[in-house]
Amino acid sequence: MSFNFRQLFTDRESAPDDERKDLRLHRRHKVFLQASVYPIDTYCDILIRDVSETGLSAETDVQLDVGQAVHLSFDEKAFFTGVVRWVRGRRFGLEFKDAVTFPIGVDIDHGFAEGHRPRSARTSLNLSGRLNTGRPPRPATVRNVSRLGMLLDTSTGLVTGQHLLVRLGKRPLVSGRVQWVRGGRMGVKTSQEISALQLVYCDDLSGG
């Protein structure tokens, strides 16, 4: 199954007062954090056939392209960014920069010979997941955050209702939806609670 979010978007440049007030139900904290915003335009269900700690092969009915960046989720809460490395009909392979937390355990064969490079043992299975895809990421600046929202400065082109993922440094991706847009500034309602203190003081933000 696949779904195109952009079919539901509107061209409103600003949100009604009640939407803006909703974002202010929680205390806002002023910040200045560099981020990357990934617009999510479509999602598709996949069936994973085998996995390792750095990659997987799966099947889907949606056309994917080699080199395409996608975001895998098993619960719509945690997202893992990967790159399509090969496509053969309905089957494709993904490679992940960071280890993926699968709902199953994956053993690592560390080897014994000197100089042997550790490799992940591939585990065969039938596991459902969901890929989120969209346009290339764009730089953004987070101006303030609350428990369930953030204010961002970024380039124009995003509209009210747009689903997106926000990456701050090496922290896990934050999913959200654009509530209002005014020029290059937008308010985002996050799907999960976020901590302003963790965002500002987490050491891994300096890692880019």
Residue, then its C-alpha position, 0 to 999 in steps of 0.5 A: m500500500s502507498f499513500n501520497f500526502r501531497q494530495l491532501f495539502t492546501d496552499r494556505e500561507s498562514a494558519p487560523d488563530d486557533e491553530r496558532k494558539d494550539l501550538r502555544l499551549h506549552r511553554r516555548h523555549k528560545v533556541f538557535l539550532q541548525a537542522s535538516v528538514y526532510p519533506i515526506d510526500t509519500y509512504c509505502d508498505i514493504l515486506i522485509r525478507d532479510v536483515s543485518e545491522t547495516g542493511l536489508s532486502a525487501e519487497t514493495d509495489v512502489q518504484l524506488d530508484v538507486g541512490q534514493a534516500v528513504h526513512l524506515s519505520f516499524d512503529e511510526k515513532a522511530f525512523f531510520t534513514g537509508v539509501v537504496r543500493w539496488v533494485r530488481g523488480r519488486r525487490f530492493g536493498l537498503e543500506f543504513k549509515d547507523a545501526v537499525t533497531f529491528p523488532i528482532g535480534v540480529d547477531i554479529d559475526h566478529g570473526f577470529a582472524e587478525g584483520h578480519r572485518p566484523r560483518s552482520a549475519r543476515t537473518s531471513l524473515n518476513l517482517s512488515g515495515r513502512l518507508n517514508t519518501g520525499r524530496p531531498p532534505r533542506p537546511a533549517t534553523v530551529r528558533n524555539v521548541s515546546r513540548l509538542g512543537m517547534l518554530l523553524d526558519t527554512s526555504t519556501g515550498l512547504v505548505t500547511g499539512q506537509h508531513l516531515l522529519v527533522r534531524l538535529g545533529k545525530r539525534p533521532l529523527v523527529s516526525g511532525r506536521v506543518q501547522w502554519v507557514r508564513g514566508g520562510r517560517m513555519g510552525v511544526k506540531t511534533s508527533q511525540e514529545i520533545s525535550a528542549l533541554q535535551l536538544v540544546y545540551c545533548d553532546d551529539l549536536s556538535g557532531g553535525 
